[in-house]
Amino acid sequence: MFNIGKLENIIAAYKESFPTHWEDEKYKWEAIKHFQDHWDINASDFVEMFMAATAKTYN
């Protein structure tokens, strides 16, 4: 069974430590935002759209 209390504790700990890890983690958030901004399932050129949407997935 899913323990909501444990999840809440994990989320709280993540939020608390987030500022100290931002420099190491921000690329992930930027990549997600870039993907969301560029994803278009109805694009006329799917490959081009896919390449643009995933352009920031480097690590």
TIFI-319757 format. One record per atom (N, C-alpha, C): residue in one letter; x, y, z. Coordinates in steps of 0.1 Angstrom, whole numbers, plus 5000, padded with zeros to 4 digits. Example, Ala and Ser with C-alpha at 12.3 -4.5 7.8 and 13.67 -1.06 7.14 Angstrom:
BEGIN
A513249435078 A512349555078 A513249675078 S512849785071 S513749895071 S512950005079 
This chain:
BEGIN
M500849885000 M500050005000 M500950135000 F500450234994 F501150354993 F501150435006 N502250475011 N502350555023 N502550705020 I501450775021 I501450925018 I502350995028 G502450955040 G503251015050 G504751015047 K505150895042 K506550885037 K506850975026 L505950975016 L506151065005 L506151215009 E505351255018 E505351395023 E506651425029 N507251325037 N508551345043 N509651365033 I509551285023 I510651285012 I510551415005 I509351465001 I509151584994 I509651705003 A509251705016 A509751805025 A511251815026 A511951695026 A513351695027 A513951745014 Y513351705003 Y513851754990 Y513751904989 K512651964993 K512452104992 K513452175002 E513652115013 E514652175023 E516052185017 S516452075010 S517852075005 S517952134991 F516852164985 F516852214971 F517852324969 P517852434977 P518652544974 P520152514974 T520552414982 T522052374982 T522452294970 H521452234963 H521752144952 H521252214939 W520752334939 W520252394927 W521252394915 E522452434918 E523452444907 E523652314900 D523652204908 D523852074902 D522652014896 E521452064899 E520152004895 E519452094885 K519752214883 K518952304875 K518852264860 Y519852194855 Y519852154841 Y518652054839 K518351974849 K517251884847 K515851964846 W515752064854 W514452144854 W514452224841 E515552274836 E515552354824 E515252264812 A515852134812 A515552044801 A514052004801 I513451984812 I512051954812 I511252064807 K511552184811 K510752304807 K510952324792 H512152304787 H512452324772 H511652214765 F511652094769 F510851984763 F509352024762 Q508852064774 Q507452094774 Q507052214765 D507952314764 D507752424755 D507752394741 H508552294737 H508752254723 H508052134718 W507452054727 W506751934722 W505451964716 D505251914704 D504051924696 D503751794689 I502851714694 I502651584689 I502051594675 N501451714671 N500851734658 N501751804648 A503051814652 A503951884643 A504051824629 S504151904619 S504151854605 S505451774603 D506551814609 D507851744608 D508151694622 F507751574625 F507851514638 F509351504642 V510151454633 V511651444637 V512251574641 E511951674633 E512551814636 E512051854650 M510751844652 M510151884665 M510751804676 F510951674674 F511551584685 F512951634688 M513751654677 M515151704679 M515151834687 A514251924684 A514252054690 A513752034705 A512751954707 A512251934721 A513251864730 T514151784724 T515051704733 T516451764732 A516651884727 A517951944725 A518651974738 K517951984749 K518652024761 K518751904771 T518851784765 T518951664773 T520351614776 Y521251704774 Y522651664777 Y522851664792 N523951604797 N524251594811 N525651624813 
